[in-house]
Amino acid sequence: MAYSLKKSPGHLLRRAQQYAHDLYSKDVGSSGPTPRQFEVLHVVAQNEGLSQTDLVHHTGIDRSTLADMIARMMKKGLLSRKRTKEDARANAVSITAAGRRMLKGAESKVNKSDTAVLAVLPKTQQTAFMKALTAYAEALDKMDQAAAAPVKRKATKKKATKRKTAAKRKTTKKKAKRRTKRR
């Protein structure tokens, strides 16, 4: 089958994302947060003291990008970060008063933008579209979780190899003892 842009999920998702981004930029403006900054501010405001690792899971933003974003947002005075008492390696992220003001100022504009994104479709299709997008995002989350989970199979193979090696040693030792007895 020949390639078709009109049937390419990647192309269609990029077009939809570009349209959503353009509406967001128009409604929120250059003085407001970027879409990803808004996501981070929103999640941190809802979950004060969340670790950066948990923020990755809540937003879907990769670890290194998120770390850079948080550093920039801290410089702007939107977020603060401190080490957690439970784990000295983990950072707890909090929203500052300036971050709350930026979030509050952007929320109605983001809602307007989201409404406009859906308004392209007839009302009868909007719920199904959101359901499909949600299912797609949840499937991606499951893939990420599965990829991050420790692989038990490898450990099992290592254990099986160790058992086989140990069994071979025992067999070799038994054979050596039999030879010694025969002599």
MOJOVEN-V191073 format. One record per run of one state. SS is the DSSP state (~ for helix, > for strand, _ for the rest). FROM is the first residue (numbers start at 1). TO is the last residue. If there is no record, write none. Layout:
# MOJOVEN-V191073
ss:SS from:FROM to:TO
ss:SS from:FROM to:TO
This chain:
# MOJOVEN-V191073
ss:_ from:1 to:4
ss:~ from:5 to:7
ss:_ from:8 to:8
ss:~ from:9 to:28
ss:_ from:29 to:34
ss:~ from:35 to:46
ss:_ from:47 to:49
ss:> from:50 to:51
ss:~ from:52 to:59
ss:_ from:60 to:62
ss:~ from:63 to:75
ss:_ from:76 to:78
ss:> from:79 to:83
ss:_ from:84 to:90
ss:> from:91 to:95
ss:_ from:96 to:96
ss:~ from:97 to:119
ss:_ from:120 to:122
ss:~ from:123 to:148
ss:_ from:149 to:151
ss:~ from:152 to:182
ss:_ from:183 to:183
